[in-house]
């Protein structure tokens, strides 16, 4: 009887093991946020594929659904223009990574802080593509709530 239960007890341990690709995807996402925290546009740019785009899903002041698209270059420029004295930090509260062949998704709930004060929170949904140079972000969609 004990031998039949043992495999069931070990099953959850095996589901938490990350593949090399999952670790590499997480490293790219972590590197993006490292670059943001350092206001380092070179680091940020290195995480993106040339065709990447950014989208935010939310509501406007009238409560209507809005999907906003931003260019990666505009995003990078905005981070680079933040004064060095302003501390920004995106704290991820979880990670769910899925990989199949050359495509990966990372679902990351987050809290965004400016000078250690909570600004907003939501979820980042990353799409990544495995290039000859490694994983690159091809899409980030997010939600933002006060």
C-alpha positions as CSV (number, residue, x, y, z in Angstrom):
1,X,0.0,0.0,0.0
2,X,2.8,2.4,0.9
3,X,4.5,1.8,-2.4
4,X,1.4,2.8,-4.3
5,X,1.2,6.2,-2.5
6,X,4.8,7.1,-3.0
7,X,4.5,8.0,-6.8
8,X,1.6,10.2,-6.0
9,X,3.6,12.1,-3.4
10,X,6.5,12.6,-5.8
11,X,4.3,13.8,-8.6
12,X,3.9,17.5,-7.4
13,X,7.7,17.8,-7.2
14,X,8.2,16.9,-10.8
15,X,5.7,19.4,-12.0
16,X,7.7,22.3,-10.5
17,X,11.0,21.5,-12.2
18,X,11.8,24.1,-14.8
19,X,13.2,23.3,-18.2
20,X,16.2,25.1,-19.6
21,X,13.9,27.0,-21.9
22,X,11.7,28.1,-19.1
23,X,14.7,29.3,-17.1
24,X,15.9,31.2,-20.1
25,X,12.5,32.8,-20.7
26,X,12.4,33.9,-17.0
27,X,15.9,35.3,-17.3
28,X,14.8,37.5,-20.3
29,X,11.8,38.8,-18.3
30,X,14.0,39.5,-15.3
31,X,16.5,41.2,-17.4
32,X,13.9,43.6,-18.8
33,X,12.9,44.6,-15.3
34,X,16.5,44.9,-14.3
35,X,17.1,47.3,-17.2
36,X,14.0,49.3,-16.2
37,X,15.1,49.6,-12.6
38,X,18.6,50.8,-13.8
39,X,17.0,53.1,-16.5
40,X,19.4,51.2,-18.8
41,X,18.0,51.4,-22.4
42,X,20.6,49.1,-23.7
43,X,19.6,46.3,-21.4
44,X,15.9,46.9,-22.1
45,X,16.4,46.9,-25.9
46,X,18.4,43.7,-25.8
47,X,15.3,41.8,-24.5
48,X,13.1,42.7,-27.4
49,X,12.7,41.3,-30.9
50,X,12.8,43.9,-33.7
51,X,9.1,43.3,-34.4
52,X,7.9,43.5,-30.8
53,X,4.9,45.5,-29.7
54,X,3.3,46.6,-26.4
55,X,-0.4,46.6,-25.6
56,X,-2.4,47.6,-22.5
57,X,-5.9,46.6,-21.8
58,X,-8.0,48.7,-19.5
59,X,-10.8,51.3,-19.3
60,X,-10.8,55.0,-19.9
61,X,-12.3,57.6,-17.6
62,X,-15.7,56.9,-19.0
63,X,-15.4,53.2,-18.1
64,X,-15.2,52.1,-21.7
65,X,-12.9,49.3,-22.7
66,X,-9.7,50.5,-24.3
67,X,-6.8,48.7,-25.9
68,X,-3.7,50.9,-26.2
69,X,-0.8,50.0,-28.4
70,X,2.6,51.5,-27.8
71,X,5.8,51.3,-29.9
72,X,8.8,49.6,-28.1
73,X,11.0,52.5,-29.1
74,X,8.7,54.9,-27.3
75,X,8.6,52.7,-24.2
76,X,12.4,52.5,-24.1
77,X,12.7,56.3,-24.6
78,X,10.3,56.9,-21.8
79,X,12.2,54.7,-19.4
80,X,15.5,56.3,-20.4
81,X,14.1,59.8,-19.7
82,X,13.1,59.1,-16.1
83,X,15.4,61.0,-13.8
84,X,18.1,58.8,-12.2
85,X,16.9,59.9,-8.8
86,X,13.5,58.3,-9.4
87,X,13.4,54.7,-8.3
88,X,11.1,52.4,-10.4
89,X,10.5,48.8,-9.6
90,X,8.2,46.2,-11.1
91,X,7.7,43.5,-8.5
92,X,6.5,40.2,-9.9
93,X,4.2,38.3,-7.5
94,X,4.2,35.1,-9.6
95,X,5.3,33.4,-12.8
96,X,3.6,30.9,-15.1
97,X,5.7,30.0,-18.1
98,X,4.7,27.8,-21.0
99,X,7.0,26.7,-23.8
100,X,6.4,24.9,-27.0
101,X,9.2,24.7,-29.6
102,X,10.2,28.4,-30.4
103,X,7.2,30.1,-28.7
104,X,6.8,30.9,-25.0
105,X,4.3,32.7,-22.8
106,X,5.0,34.1,-19.4
107,X,2.1,35.3,-17.3
108,X,3.3,37.5,-14.4
109,X,1.1,39.3,-11.9
110,X,2.9,42.5,-10.8
111,X,3.0,45.5,-8.6
112,X,4.7,48.7,-9.9
113,X,6.4,51.0,-7.5
114,X,7.7,54.5,-8.0
115,X,10.0,55.7,-5.2
116,X,8.8,52.7,-3.1
117,X,5.2,53.8,-3.4
118,X,2.7,51.5,-5.1
119,X,1.6,53.1,-8.4
120,X,-0.5,50.4,-9.9
121,X,-0.7,46.6,-10.4
122,X,-2.0,44.1,-12.9
123,X,-0.7,41.3,-15.0
124,X,1.9,41.2,-17.8
125,X,1.4,38.6,-20.5
126,X,4.6,38.1,-22.4
127,X,5.0,36.3,-25.7
128,X,8.6,35.3,-26.6
129,X,10.2,33.8,-29.7
130,X,13.4,31.7,-29.6
131,X,15.9,33.3,-32.1
132,X,19.4,32.2,-33.0
133,X,20.5,34.6,-30.3
134,X,18.1,33.3,-27.7
135,X,14.7,34.2,-26.4
136,X,13.3,37.7,-27.4
137,X,10.1,39.4,-26.3
138,X,7.7,39.8,-29.3
139,X,4.7,41.0,-27.4
140,X,3.8,42.3,-24.0
141,X,0.1,42.8,-23.1
142,X,-0.7,44.1,-19.7
143,X,-3.5,45.3,-17.4
144,X,-3.2,48.2,-15.0
145,X,-5.2,48.9,-11.9
146,X,-4.8,51.5,-9.2
